[in-house]
Amino acid sequence: MLQTLNSKKRSFCGGKITLYLVGKGREISDHTEYDNKGNAVRTYQPYFVNNRKYVSDDSARQDLYPNTHYYEPPGWGHNVVTKKGYQRWILFTPWFVISEYENNAAK
């Protein structure tokens, strides 16, 4: 999906609004690949282009690195390996849920 951007983009992070100056250009929205069960396997981040020419999804994907999702058996949770190599994971137990994000799992 292409949309024209104004000079500011708003982002909500932790209840705060962050404004990014992006200039004139177009934003290509993120792309998600799914497995046969409907679970997200790879999610690509949105990116910006400065012209109006057609961008093939396959040609743009060579320079993009996705977040990769790994699913455990049902009820166990799943791992996410980000494009920088950090890990996020969630583990479900009968008594509690453990969630670790990049800052918690950093080595």
Jmol script that loads the backbone (N, CA, C; Angstrom):
load data "model"
ATOM      1  N   MET A   1       0.842  -1.170   0.000  1.00  0.00           N
ATOM      2  CA  MET A   1       0.000   0.000   0.000  1.00  0.00           C
ATOM      3  C   MET A   1       0.887   1.233   0.000  1.00  0.00           C
ATOM      4  N   LEU A   2       0.631   2.176  -0.892  1.00  0.00           N
ATOM      5  CA  LEU A   2       1.380   3.416  -0.962  1.00  0.00           C
ATOM      6  C   LEU A   2       0.530   4.532  -0.395  1.00  0.00           C
ATOM      7  N   GLN A   3       1.153   5.372   0.371  1.00  0.00           N
ATOM      8  CA  GLN A   3       0.444   6.544   0.859  1.00  0.00           C
ATOM      9  C   GLN A   3       1.404   7.721   0.868  1.00  0.00           C
ATOM     10  N   THR A   4       0.883   8.894   0.552  1.00  0.00           N
ATOM     11  CA  THR A   4       1.709  10.089   0.557  1.00  0.00           C
ATOM     12  C   THR A   4       1.884  10.563   1.987  1.00  0.00           C
ATOM     13  N   LEU A   5       3.111  10.930   2.322  1.00  0.00           N
ATOM     14  CA  LEU A   5       3.407  11.379   3.681  1.00  0.00           C
ATOM     15  C   LEU A   5       3.471  12.889   3.745  1.00  0.00           C
ATOM     16  N   ASN A   6       3.075  13.436   4.843  1.00  0.00           N
ATOM     17  CA  ASN A   6       3.270  14.849   5.104  1.00  0.00           C
ATOM     18  C   ASN A   6       4.651  15.020   5.720  1.00  0.00           C
ATOM     19  N   SER A   7       4.913  16.159   6.313  1.00  0.00           N
ATOM     20  CA  SER A   7       6.238  16.403   6.869  1.00  0.00           C
ATOM     21  C   SER A   7       6.446  15.735   8.219  1.00  0.00           C
ATOM     22  N   LYS A   8       5.399  15.187   8.827  1.00  0.00           N
ATOM     23  CA  LYS A   8       5.548  14.563  10.139  1.00  0.00           C
ATOM     24  C   LYS A   8       4.838  13.218  10.151  1.00  0.00           C
ATOM     25  N   LYS A   9       5.388  12.286  10.890  1.00  0.00           N
ATOM     26  CA  LYS A   9       4.736  10.993  11.089  1.00  0.00           C
ATOM     27  C   LYS A   9       4.617  10.763  12.578  1.00  0.00           C
ATOM     28  N   ARG A  10       3.467  10.313  13.033  1.00  0.00           N
ATOM     29  CA  ARG A  10       3.254  10.086  14.459  1.00  0.00           C
ATOM     30  C   ARG A  10       3.420   8.613  14.780  1.00  0.00           C
ATOM     31  N   SER A  11       4.012   8.350  15.911  1.00  0.00           N
ATOM     32  CA  SER A  11       4.182   6.980  16.374  1.00  0.00           C
ATOM     33  C   SER A  11       3.845   6.935  17.851  1.00  0.00           C
ATOM     34  N   PHE A  12       3.061   5.953  18.263  1.00  0.00           N
ATOM     35  CA  PHE A  12       2.688   5.798  19.660  1.00  0.00           C
ATOM     36  C   PHE A  12       3.581   4.740  20.281  1.00  0.00           C
ATOM     37  N   CYS A  13       4.338   5.115  21.299  1.00  0.00           N
ATOM     38  CA  CYS A  13       5.276   4.187  21.937  1.00  0.00           C
ATOM     39  C   CYS A  13       5.183   4.370  23.440  1.00  0.00           C
ATOM     40  N   GLY A  14       4.678   3.390  24.134  1.00  0.00           N
ATOM     41  CA  GLY A  14       4.598   3.461  25.584  1.00  0.00           C
ATOM     42  C   GLY A  14       3.710   4.579  26.081  1.00  0.00           C
ATOM     43  N   GLY A  15       2.653   4.906  25.343  1.00  0.00           N
ATOM     44  CA  GLY A  15       1.751   5.956  25.764  1.00  0.00           C
ATOM     45  C   GLY A  15       2.211   7.347  25.380  1.00  0.00           C
ATOM     46  N   LYS A  16       3.387   7.483  24.763  1.00  0.00           N
ATOM     47  CA  LYS A  16       3.899   8.785  24.340  1.00  0.00           C
ATOM     48  C   LYS A  16       3.814   8.884  22.822  1.00  0.00           C
ATOM     49  N   ILE A  17       3.623  10.085  22.322  1.00  0.00           N
ATOM     50  CA  ILE A  17       3.591  10.306  20.881  1.00  0.00           C
ATOM     51  C   ILE A  17       4.966  10.781  20.441  1.00  0.00           C
ATOM     52  N   THR A  18       5.523  10.107  19.446  1.00  0.00           N
ATOM     53  CA  THR A  18       6.813  10.492  18.896  1.00  0.00           C
ATOM     54  C   THR A  18       6.595  10.983  17.476  1.00  0.00           C
ATOM     55  N   LEU A  19       7.114  12.156  17.129  1.00  0.00           N
ATOM     56  CA  LEU A  19       6.982  12.699  15.786  1.00  0.00           C
ATOM     57  C   LEU A  19       8.290  12.516  15.034  1.00  0.00           C
ATOM     58  N   TYR A  20       8.193  12.023  13.805  1.00  0.00           N
ATOM     59  CA  TYR A  20       9.358  11.860  12.945  1.00  0.00           C
ATOM     60  C   TYR A  20       9.199  12.768  11.739  1.00  0.00           C
ATOM     61  N   LEU A  21      10.220  13.537  11.417  1.00  0.00           N
ATOM     62  CA  LEU A  21      10.204  14.349  10.209  1.00  0.00           C
ATOM     63  C   LEU A  21      10.660  13.466   9.058  1.00  0.00           C
ATOM     64  N   VAL A  22       9.808  13.300   8.052  1.00  0.00           N
ATOM     65  CA  VAL A  22      10.146  12.390   6.967  1.00  0.00           C
ATOM     66  C   VAL A  22      10.248  13.082   5.617  1.00  0.00           C
ATOM     67  N   GLY A  23       9.895  14.338   5.515  1.00  0.00           N
ATOM     68  CA  GLY A  23       9.978  15.018   4.238  1.00  0.00           C
ATOM     69  C   GLY A  23       8.929  14.494   3.269  1.00  0.00           C
ATOM     70  N   LYS A  24       9.099  14.840   1.978  1.00  0.00           N
ATOM     71  CA  LYS A  24       8.151  14.360   0.983  1.00  0.00           C
ATOM     72  C   LYS A  24       8.621  13.017   0.469  1.00  0.00           C
ATOM     73  N   GLY A  25       7.721  12.099   0.372  1.00  0.00           N
ATOM     74  CA  GLY A  25       8.056  10.768  -0.104  1.00  0.00           C
ATOM     75  C   GLY A  25       6.861   9.866   0.040  1.00  0.00           C
ATOM     76  N   ARG A  26       7.099   8.594  -0.148  1.00  0.00           N
ATOM     77  CA  ARG A  26       6.029   7.616  -0.027  1.00  0.00           C
ATOM     78  C   ARG A  26       6.476   6.499   0.890  1.00  0.00           C
ATOM     79  N   GLU A  27       5.522   6.013   1.682  1.00  0.00           N
ATOM     80  CA  GLU A  27       5.805   4.916   2.596  1.00  0.00           C
ATOM     81  C   GLU A  27       5.241   3.632   2.008  1.00  0.00           C
ATOM     82  N   ILE A  28       6.078   2.594   1.949  1.00  0.00           N
ATOM     83  CA  ILE A  28       5.620   1.272   1.553  1.00  0.00           C
ATOM     84  C   ILE A  28       5.313   0.536   2.848  1.00  0.00           C
ATOM     85  N   SER A  29       4.080   0.116   3.019  1.00  0.00           N
ATOM     86  CA  SER A  29       3.702  -0.513   4.281  1.00  0.00           C
ATOM     87  C   SER A  29       4.359  -1.877   4.427  1.00  0.00           C
ATOM     88  N   ASP A  30       4.371  -2.360   5.644  1.00  0.00           N
ATOM     89  CA  ASP A  30       5.057  -3.617   5.931  1.00  0.00           C
ATOM     90  C   ASP A  30       4.387  -4.791   5.227  1.00  0.00           C
ATOM     91  N   HIS A  31       5.144  -5.859   5.056  1.00  0.00           N
ATOM     92  CA  HIS A  31       4.686  -7.060   4.377  1.00  0.00           C
ATOM     93  C   HIS A  31       4.859  -8.231   5.328  1.00  0.00           C
ATOM     94  N   THR A  32       3.889  -9.128   5.386  1.00  0.00           N
ATOM     95  CA  THR A  32       3.950 -10.279   6.276  1.00  0.00           C
ATOM     96  C   THR A  32       3.760 -11.552   5.471  1.00  0.00           C
ATOM     97  N   GLU A  33       4.614 -12.553   5.729  1.00  0.00           N
ATOM     98  CA  GLU A  33       4.470 -13.866   5.104  1.00  0.00           C
ATOM     99  C   GLU A  33       3.901 -14.821   6.144  1.00  0.00           C
ATOM    100  N   TYR A  34       2.943 -15.652   5.730  1.00  0.00           N
ATOM    101  CA  TYR A  34       2.246 -16.560   6.636  1.00  0.00           C
ATOM    102  C   TYR A  34       2.534 -18.011   6.271  1.00  0.00           C
ATOM    103  N   ASP A  35       2.439 -18.913   7.266  1.00  0.00           N
ATOM    104  CA  ASP A  35       2.553 -20.343   6.984  1.00  0.00           C
ATOM    105  C   ASP A  35       1.166 -20.907   6.672  1.00  0.00           C
ATOM    106  N   ASN A  36       1.074 -22.235   6.492  1.00  0.00           N
ATOM    107  CA  ASN A  36      -0.200 -22.836   6.102  1.00  0.00           C
ATOM    108  C   ASN A  36      -1.241 -22.830   7.218  1.00  0.00           C
ATOM    109  N   LYS A  37      -0.863 -22.484   8.443  1.00  0.00           N
ATOM    110  CA  LYS A  37      -1.811 -22.410   9.557  1.00  0.00           C
ATOM    111  C   LYS A  37      -2.281 -20.981   9.824  1.00  0.00           C
ATOM    112  N   GLY A  38      -1.763 -20.028   9.067  1.00  0.00           N
ATOM    113  CA  GLY A  38      -2.151 -18.636   9.253  1.00  0.00           C
ATOM    114  C   GLY A  38      -1.303 -17.882  10.249  1.00  0.00           C
ATOM    115  N   ASN A  39      -0.208 -18.498  10.727  1.00  0.00           N
ATOM    116  CA  ASN A  39       0.697 -17.819  11.657  1.00  0.00           C
ATOM    117  C   ASN A  39       1.709 -16.996  10.876  1.00  0.00           C
ATOM    118  N   ALA A  40       2.053 -15.825  11.388  1.00  0.00           N
ATOM    119  CA  ALA A  40       3.068 -14.992  10.740  1.00  0.00           C
ATOM    120  C   ALA A  40       4.426 -15.670  10.862  1.00  0.00           C
ATOM    121  N   VAL A  41       5.133 -15.807   9.736  1.00  0.00           N
ATOM    122  CA  VAL A  41       6.457 -16.422   9.735  1.00  0.00           C
ATOM    123  C   VAL A  41       7.527 -15.346   9.636  1.00  0.00           C
ATOM    124  N   ARG A  42       7.356 -14.387   8.719  1.00  0.00           N
ATOM    125  CA  ARG A  42       8.295 -13.282   8.564  1.00  0.00           C
ATOM    126  C   ARG A  42       7.507 -11.989   8.446  1.00  0.00           C
ATOM    127  N   THR A  43       7.956 -10.950   9.155  1.00  0.00           N
ATOM    128  CA  THR A  43       7.348  -9.630   9.032  1.00  0.00           C
ATOM    129  C   THR A  43       8.435  -8.642   8.649  1.00  0.00           C
ATOM    130  N   TYR A  44       8.225  -7.939   7.548  1.00  0.00           N
ATOM    131  CA  TYR A  44       9.172  -6.941   7.064  1.00  0.00           C
ATOM    132  C   TYR A  44       8.753  -5.570   7.559  1.00  0.00           C
ATOM    133  N   GLN A  45       9.714  -4.708   7.817  1.00  0.00           N
ATOM    134  CA  GLN A  45       9.448  -3.356   8.297  1.00  0.00           C
ATOM    135  C   GLN A  45       9.055  -2.453   7.126  1.00  0.00           C
ATOM    136  N   PRO A  46       8.248  -1.401   7.365  1.00  0.00           N
ATOM    137  CA  PRO A  46       7.934  -0.460   6.287  1.00  0.00           C
ATOM    138  C   PRO A  46       9.166   0.343   5.890  1.00  0.00           C
ATOM    139  N   TYR A  47       9.168   0.842   4.661  1.00  0.00           N
ATOM    140  CA  TYR A  47      10.302   1.639   4.186  1.00  0.00           C
ATOM    141  C   TYR A  47       9.783   2.779   3.323  1.00  0.00           C
ATOM    142  N   PHE A  48      10.667   3.709   2.971  1.00  0.00           N
ATOM    143  CA  PHE A  48      10.287   4.920   2.260  1.00  0.00           C
ATOM    144  C   PHE A  48      10.988   4.987   0.910  1.00  0.00           C
ATOM    145  N   VAL A  49      10.311   5.540  -0.096  1.00  0.00           N
ATOM    146  CA  VAL A  49      10.899   5.817  -1.404  1.00  0.00           C
ATOM    147  C   VAL A  49      10.605   7.273  -1.742  1.00  0.00           C
ATOM    148  N   ASN A  50      11.470   7.880  -2.563  1.00  0.00           N
ATOM    149  CA  ASN A  50      11.333   9.303  -2.883  1.00  0.00           C
ATOM    150  C   ASN A  50      10.784   9.567  -4.273  1.00  0.00           C
ATOM    151  N   ASN A  51      10.382   8.532  -5.010  1.00  0.00           N
ATOM    152  CA  ASN A  51       9.859   8.766  -6.349  1.00  0.00           C
ATOM    153  C   ASN A  51       8.564   7.991  -6.532  1.00  0.00           C
ATOM    154  N   ARG A  52       7.941   8.202  -7.694  1.00  0.00           N
ATOM    155  CA  ARG A  52       6.636   7.595  -7.931  1.00  0.00           C
ATOM    156  C   ARG A  52       6.714   6.352  -8.794  1.00  0.00           C
ATOM    157  N   LYS A  53       7.895   5.850  -9.112  1.00  0.00           N
ATOM    158  CA  LYS A  53       7.977   4.677  -9.980  1.00  0.00           C
ATOM    159  C   LYS A  53       7.562   3.411  -9.228  1.00  0.00           C
ATOM    160  N   TYR A  54       7.196   2.391  -9.992  1.00  0.00           N
ATOM    161  CA  TYR A  54       6.730   1.131  -9.423  1.00  0.00           C
ATOM    162  C   TYR A  54       7.882   0.411  -8.732  1.00  0.00           C
ATOM    163  N   VAL A  55       7.633  -0.111  -7.540  1.00  0.00           N
ATOM    164  CA  VAL A  55       8.638  -0.867  -6.796  1.00  0.00           C
ATOM    165  C   VAL A  55       8.161  -2.308  -6.718  1.00  0.00           C
ATOM    166  N   SER A  56       8.932  -3.214  -7.331  1.00  0.00           N
ATOM    167  CA  SER A  56       8.590  -4.629  -7.262  1.00  0.00           C
ATOM    168  C   SER A  56       8.868  -5.135  -5.854  1.00  0.00           C
ATOM    169  N   ASP A  57       7.958  -5.910  -5.314  1.00  0.00           N
ATOM    170  CA  ASP A  57       8.108  -6.410  -3.948  1.00  0.00           C
ATOM    171  C   ASP A  57       9.339  -7.298  -3.821  1.00  0.00           C
ATOM    172  N   ASP A  58       9.625  -8.113  -4.841  1.00  0.00           N
ATOM    173  CA  ASP A  58      10.780  -9.012  -4.781  1.00  0.00           C
ATOM    174  C   ASP A  58      12.098  -8.251  -4.856  1.00  0.00           C
ATOM    175  N   SER A  59      12.166  -7.197  -5.682  1.00  0.00           N
ATOM    176  CA  SER A  59      13.416  -6.443  -5.792  1.00  0.00           C
ATOM    177  C   SER A  59      13.688  -5.651  -4.520  1.00  0.00           C
ATOM    178  N   ALA A  60      12.653  -5.158  -3.865  1.00  0.00           N
ATOM    179  CA  ALA A  60      12.839  -4.392  -2.631  1.00  0.00           C
ATOM    180  C   ALA A  60      13.219  -5.301  -1.478  1.00  0.00           C
ATOM    181  N   ARG A  61      12.806  -6.559  -1.527  1.00  0.00           N
ATOM    182  CA  ARG A  61      13.027  -7.464  -0.405  1.00  0.00           C
ATOM    183  C   ARG A  61      14.491  -7.899  -0.273  1.00  0.00           C
ATOM    184  N   GLN A  62      15.312  -7.713  -1.290  1.00  0.00           N
ATOM    185  CA  GLN A  62      16.719  -8.115  -1.216  1.00  0.00           C
ATOM    186  C   GLN A  62      17.468  -7.328  -0.151  1.00  0.00           C
ATOM    187  N   ASP A  63      17.088  -6.080   0.060  1.00  0.00           N
ATOM    188  CA  ASP A  63      17.781  -5.229   1.027  1.00  0.00           C
ATOM    189  C   ASP A  63      17.090  -5.182   2.384  1.00  0.00           C
ATOM    190  N   LEU A  64      15.961  -5.848   2.531  1.00  0.00           N
ATOM    191  CA  LEU A  64      15.217  -5.821   3.782  1.00  0.00           C
ATOM    192  C   LEU A  64      15.449  -7.106   4.559  1.00  0.00           C
ATOM    193  N   TYR A  65      15.526  -6.982   5.866  1.00  0.00           N
ATOM    194  CA  TYR A  65      15.705  -8.147   6.725  1.00  0.00           C
ATOM    195  C   TYR A  65      14.476  -8.285   7.609  1.00  0.00           C
ATOM    196  N   PRO A  66      13.833  -9.445   7.593  1.00  0.00           N
ATOM    197  CA  PRO A  66      12.586  -9.595   8.344  1.00  0.00           C
ATOM    198  C   PRO A  66      12.805 -10.023   9.782  1.00  0.00           C
ATOM    199  N   ASN A  67      11.774  -9.838  10.591  1.00  0.00           N
ATOM    200  CA  ASN A  67      11.703 -10.488  11.895  1.00  0.00           C
ATOM    201  C   ASN A  67      11.163 -11.885  11.639  1.00  0.00           C
ATOM    202  N   THR A  68      11.848 -12.922  12.138  1.00  0.00           N
ATOM    203  CA  THR A  68      11.461 -14.304  11.880  1.00  0.00           C
ATOM    204  C   THR A  68      10.796 -14.887  13.117  1.00  0.00           C
ATOM    205  N   HIS A  69       9.645 -15.524  12.929  1.00  0.00           N
ATOM    206  CA  HIS A  69       8.860 -16.089  14.028  1.00  0.00           C
ATOM    207  C   HIS A  69       9.012 -17.604  14.034  1.00  0.00           C
ATOM    208  N   TYR A  70       9.275 -18.176  15.218  1.00  0.00           N
ATOM    209  CA  TYR A  70       9.347 -19.626  15.397  1.00  0.00           C
ATOM    210  C   TYR A  70       8.293 -20.019  16.415  1.00  0.00           C
ATOM    211  N   TYR A  71       7.431 -20.968  16.044  1.00  0.00           N
ATOM    212  CA  TYR A  71       6.329 -21.383  16.914  1.00  0.00           C
ATOM    213  C   TYR A  71       6.622 -22.738  17.534  1.00  0.00           C
ATOM    214  N   GLU A  72       6.332 -22.860  18.818  1.00  0.00           N
ATOM    215  CA  GLU A  72       6.457 -24.121  19.551  1.00  0.00           C
ATOM    216  C   GLU A  72       5.121 -24.863  19.467  1.00  0.00           C
ATOM    217  N   PRO A  73       5.025 -26.072  20.014  1.00  0.00           N
ATOM    218  CA  PRO A  73       3.730 -26.769  20.034  1.00  0.00           C
ATOM    219  C   PRO A  73       2.664 -25.910  20.719  1.00  0.00           C
ATOM    220  N   PRO A  74       1.399 -26.156  20.406  1.00  0.00           N
ATOM    221  CA  PRO A  74       0.324 -25.311  20.958  1.00  0.00           C
ATOM    222  C   PRO A  74       0.392 -25.189  22.476  1.00  0.00           C
ATOM    223  N   GLY A  75       0.284 -23.956  22.943  1.00  0.00           N
ATOM    224  CA  GLY A  75       0.298 -23.696  24.370  1.00  0.00           C
ATOM    225  C   GLY A  75       1.676 -23.481  24.958  1.00  0.00           C
ATOM    226  N   TRP A  76       2.740 -23.625  24.169  1.00  0.00           N
ATOM    227  CA  TRP A  76       4.098 -23.462  24.701  1.00  0.00           C
ATOM    228  C   TRP A  76       4.655 -22.067  24.486  1.00  0.00           C
ATOM    229  N   GLY A  77       4.186 -21.371  23.459  1.00  0.00           N
ATOM    230  CA  GLY A  77       4.708 -20.037  23.195  1.00  0.00           C
ATOM    231  C   GLY A  77       5.438 -19.991  21.875  1.00  0.00           C
ATOM    232  N   HIS A  78       6.185 -18.906  21.666  1.00  0.00           N
ATOM    233  CA  HIS A  78       6.955 -18.797  20.430  1.00  0.00           C
ATOM    234  C   HIS A  78       8.118 -17.830  20.602  1.00  0.00           C
ATOM    235  N   ASN A  79       9.075 -17.913  19.668  1.00  0.00           N
ATOM    236  CA  ASN A  79      10.254 -17.045  19.646  1.00  0.00           C
ATOM    237  C   ASN A  79      10.167 -16.133  18.436  1.00  0.00           C
ATOM    238  N   VAL A  80      10.755 -14.947  18.554  1.00  0.00           N
ATOM    239  CA  VAL A  80      10.899 -14.027  17.438  1.00  0.00           C
ATOM    240  C   VAL A  80      12.356 -13.606  17.402  1.00  0.00           C
ATOM    241  N   VAL A  81      13.010 -13.791  16.251  1.00  0.00           N
ATOM    242  CA  VAL A  81      14.376 -13.314  16.058  1.00  0.00           C
ATOM    243  C   VAL A  81      14.275 -12.066  15.201  1.00  0.00           C
ATOM    244  N   THR A  82      14.696 -10.917  15.745  1.00  0.00           N
ATOM    245  CA  THR A  82      14.575  -9.653  15.027  1.00  0.00           C
ATOM    246  C   THR A  82      15.652  -9.545  13.964  1.00  0.00           C
ATOM    247  N   LYS A  83      15.542  -8.514  13.129  1.00  0.00           N
ATOM    248  CA  LYS A  83      16.494  -8.348  12.039  1.00  0.00           C
ATOM    249  C   LYS A  83      17.904  -8.064  12.538  1.00  0.00           C
ATOM    250  N   LYS A  84      18.063  -7.587  13.764  1.00  0.00           N
ATOM    251  CA  LYS A  84      19.393  -7.357  14.329  1.00  0.00           C
ATOM    252  C   LYS A  84      19.932  -8.576  15.065  1.00  0.00           C
ATOM    253  N   GLY A  85      19.158  -9.662  15.118  1.00  0.00           N
ATOM    254  CA  GLY A  85      19.612 -10.878  15.769  1.00  0.00           C
ATOM    255  C   GLY A  85      19.187 -11.012  17.219  1.00  0.00           C
ATOM    256  N   TYR A  86      18.453 -10.034  17.748  1.00  0.00           N
ATOM    257  CA  TYR A  86      17.965 -10.130  19.117  1.00  0.00           C
ATOM    258  C   TYR A  86      16.777 -11.085  19.172  1.00  0.00           C
ATOM    259  N   GLN A  87      16.479 -11.597  20.361  1.00  0.00           N
ATOM    260  CA  GLN A  87      15.374 -12.534  20.509  1.00  0.00           C
ATOM    261  C   GLN A  87      14.303 -11.998  21.450  1.00  0.00           C
ATOM    262  N   ARG A  88      13.055 -12.305  21.095  1.00  0.00           N
ATOM    263  CA  ARG A  88      11.907 -12.107  21.978  1.00  0.00           C
ATOM    264  C   ARG A  88      11.242 -13.462  22.086  1.00  0.00           C
ATOM    265  N   TRP A  89      10.828 -13.823  23.268  1.00  0.00           N
ATOM    266  CA  TRP A  89      10.109 -15.093  23.390  1.00  0.00           C
ATOM    267  C   TRP A  89       9.082 -15.032  24.490  1.00  0.00           C
ATOM    268  N   ILE A  90       8.061 -15.879  24.325  1.00  0.00           N
ATOM    269  CA  ILE A  90       6.968 -15.983  25.288  1.00  0.00           C
ATOM    270  C   ILE A  90       6.793 -17.456  25.624  1.00  0.00           C
ATOM    271  N   LEU A  91       6.731 -17.768  26.910  1.00  0.00           N
ATOM    272  CA  LEU A  91       6.526 -19.138  27.375  1.00  0.00           C
ATOM    273  C   LEU A  91       5.285 -19.168  28.255  1.00  0.00           C
ATOM    274  N   PHE A  92       4.352 -20.037  27.919  1.00  0.00           N
ATOM    275  CA  PHE A  92       3.114 -20.186  28.684  1.00  0.00           C
ATOM    276  C   PHE A  92       3.232 -21.395  29.600  1.00  0.00           C
ATOM    277  N   THR A  93       2.900 -21.230  30.874  1.00  0.00           N
ATOM    278  CA  THR A  93       2.840 -22.338  31.827  1.00  0.00           C
ATOM    279  C   THR A  93       1.440 -22.331  32.448  1.00  0.00           C
ATOM    280  N   PRO A  94       1.066 -23.382  33.151  1.00  0.00           N
ATOM    281  CA  PRO A  94      -0.267 -23.380  33.766  1.00  0.00           C
ATOM    282  C   PRO A  94      -0.453 -22.280  34.815  1.00  0.00           C
ATOM    283  N   TRP A  95       0.643 -21.792  35.411  1.00  0.00           N
ATOM    284  CA  TRP A  95       0.525 -20.829  36.505  1.00  0.00           C
ATOM    285  C   TRP A  95       0.887 -19.405  36.118  1.00  0.00           C
ATOM    286  N   PHE A  96       1.734 -19.226  35.116  1.00  0.00           N
ATOM    287  CA  PHE A  96       2.170 -17.882  34.752  1.00  0.00           C
ATOM    288  C   PHE A  96       2.665 -17.864  33.313  1.00  0.00           C
ATOM    289  N   VAL A  97       2.927 -16.659  32.822  1.00  0.00           N
ATOM    290  CA  VAL A  97       3.445 -16.450  31.472  1.00  0.00           C
ATOM    291  C   VAL A  97       4.758 -15.700  31.588  1.00  0.00           C
ATOM    292  N   ILE A  98       5.791 -16.172  30.894  1.00  0.00           N
ATOM    293  CA  ILE A  98       7.093 -15.503  30.885  1.00  0.00           C
ATOM    294  C   ILE A  98       7.266 -14.830  29.531  1.00  0.00           C
ATOM    295  N   SER A  99       7.550 -13.523  29.532  1.00  0.00           N
ATOM    296  CA  SER A  99       7.807 -12.776  28.303  1.00  0.00           C
ATOM    297  C   SER A  99       9.158 -12.102  28.434  1.00  0.00           C
ATOM    298  N   GLU A 100      10.052 -12.382  27.507  1.00  0.00           N
ATOM    299  CA  GLU A 100      11.348 -11.696  27.482  1.00  0.00           C
ATOM    300  C   GLU A 100      11.487 -10.984  26.155  1.00  0.00           C
ATOM    301  N   TYR A 101      11.927  -9.744  26.221  1.00  0.00           N
ATOM    302  CA  TYR A 101      12.110  -8.938  25.032  1.00  0.00           C
ATOM    303  C   TYR A 101      13.591  -8.675  24.834  1.00  0.00           C
ATOM    304  N   GLU A 102      13.929  -7.886  23.808  1.00  0.00           N
ATOM    305  CA  GLU A 102      15.330  -7.668  23.449  1.00  0.00           C
ATOM    306  C   GLU A 102      16.165  -7.182  24.627  1.00  0.00           C
ATOM    307  N   ASN A 103      15.631  -6.251  25.401  1.00  0.00           N
ATOM    308  CA  ASN A 103      16.402  -5.689  26.510  1.00  0.00           C
ATOM    309  C   ASN A 103      16.632  -6.706  27.620  1.00  0.00           C
ATOM    310  N   ASN A 104      15.686  -7.610  27.829  1.00  0.00           N
ATOM    311  CA  ASN A 104      15.819  -8.609  28.889  1.00  0.00           C
ATOM    312  C   ASN A 104      16.729  -9.754  28.483  1.00  0.00           C
ATOM    313  N   ALA A 105      16.699 -10.140  27.198  1.00  0.00           N
ATOM    314  CA  ALA A 105      17.421 -11.322  26.737  1.00  0.00           C
ATOM    315  C   ALA A 105      18.779 -10.986  26.127  1.00  0.00           C
ATOM    316  N   ALA A 106      19.223  -9.738  26.209  1.00  0.00           N
ATOM    317  CA  ALA A 106      20.503  -9.348  25.601  1.00  0.00           C
ATOM    318  C   ALA A 106      21.661 -10.041  26.296  1.00  0.00           C
ATOM    319  N   LYS A 107      22.635 -10.449  25.484  1.00  0.00           N
ATOM    320  CA  LYS A 107      23.805 -11.140  26.044  1.00  0.00           C
ATOM    321  C   LYS A 107      25.023 -10.248  26.012  1.00  0.00           C
TER     322      LYS A 107
END
end "model"
wireframe off; spacefill off
backbone 0.3
color backbone group
